[in-house]
């Protein structure tokens, strides 16, 4: 299944280049990357073993979005007296 994902990415790039898109490589690489993130598929990067679980746990740390309440807390300490 992995070679077919590469061929699919190349086809997307070729079609986008035929339409003279400047983002053709972004489209192809982005599509293949996005599809490989789903678990349980034959072409996933995060397989169902120890190595795949370790990669998935690291990926969750990288993609984690911190809530605004934790980011803005140092800046909103004395917001009542502002203005």
N, C-alpha and C positions, 0 to 999 in steps of 0.2 A: 504494500500500500504506500510505502514511503516514496518510491520512484514516481508513482502516479501523482503524488502531491507536488513533486518537483515539476513534472510535466504540466500539471494544471497551472502552477505559478508561471511557468514560461509562456503558456498559452494566453494567460491574462495579460502578461507583459507585452506579448506580440500584438494582441488585439488593441491594447491601449496605445502602443507605438504606431499602429496603422491609423489610428485616429489622431495622431500627432500630439498625444498627451505628454506633457512634461513630467507628470507624476507616474508614469507607467511602471517604473521599478518599485515605487512605493506601493502601488496597488497590488502587484504580484507578490512581493515579499510580505506585505501586510496581511493579505488573504491567507497565505500558507501559515504564517505565524499565528494568526488568530484561530485558524482551524486546529492547529496542533495543541492549543491550550486545553481543549475539551478532553476530559478523562473518559476512558472506556471505549475509545475508538482505536482502530488498528494503527493509526499514525500518530498517536499522542506522544508527547515528550514526557509526560508524567505517567509512567507505567504503574501497574499495580504490584510493585515489589518495594523492597526497602529503599533502593536507589531512587525510584520514582517518587515515593512518598517524601524522601528528603528533599528532592528538587521542588516538589509542590509546596512543602512547608517554607522553603526559602523564597519561592515565588510569592507566596502570600505575604511574607514580610516586606518584600520589595514593593508590592502593589498596594499595600495597606494605606488607607486614607485616614489621617488623624482628624478627629472632629474639631470643629471650630472652637468649641468651648475650651479645649486644651491649648489651642494655639493663641487665642485672644485673651486668656486669663492674665498674663503679665501686663498687658496693655490696658486692661479695663479695671484696674484696681481702684482707681479713684474717679470713676466715670460720673458719679453723682455730683461731684463738685465742678465738673467741666461746664463751660459755657457761662 
